[in-house]
Amino acid sequence: MDWTPTESEIKKTNLWQSLQIKNIHSYTDFHKWSCDKREEFWQFSIERLNIIFEKKPEKILDLTNGPVQPRWLKGAKLNITESCLKKDPSANAIIYQKENGEIKKMTYGELNNLSNQIANGLFENFKIGDAIAIDMLMNVESVAIYLGIIKAGMTVVSI
């Protein structure tokens, strides 16, 4: 079954809103702008996404070592979970369908609590900086595990 979003649905997307803000009239032009003005595009994206930095970057894109070795967000320090989970705790974070067809919802508060439990449990066997591999289906639990690993200051290795 084919699905095409309605105009109302399209106008709710980050892409459509970004096109309006930047006064760009097509996806093709937006893509061209993002390639031609990478640093400007990423500065815009960071602001639009309200990324929270513990320490802001000195520079968005550092090409001191040439374009083959770019350094993104030089000097920045952040834990991305602070940005991912800062919404209203009662707002829906994930809407998913269980195997039996039932539609379920997890709020930001529930996702935050579950990822906190996972992060706290990791300290029994791992330390900050350890790499932890995830080999599981993409489901609501895998999202919480991913966020929990990052919250704990560890590195996620997706398999």
CORCOR-V535239 format. One record per helix or strand of 3 or more residues. SS is the DSSP state (2 for helix, 1 for strand). FROM is the first residue (numbers start at 1). LEN is the number of residues. If there is no record, write none. Layout:
BEGIN
ss=SS from=FROM len=LEN
ss=SS from=FROM len=LEN
END
This chain:
BEGIN
ss=2 from=7 len=4
ss=2 from=14 len=9
ss=2 from=27 len=10
ss=2 from=38 len=11
ss=1 from=59 len=4
ss=2 from=67 len=3
ss=1 from=71 len=4
ss=2 from=81 len=4
ss=1 from=92 len=6
ss=1 from=103 len=5
ss=2 from=108 len=15
ss=1 from=131 len=4
ss=2 from=140 len=12
ss=1 from=155 len=4
END
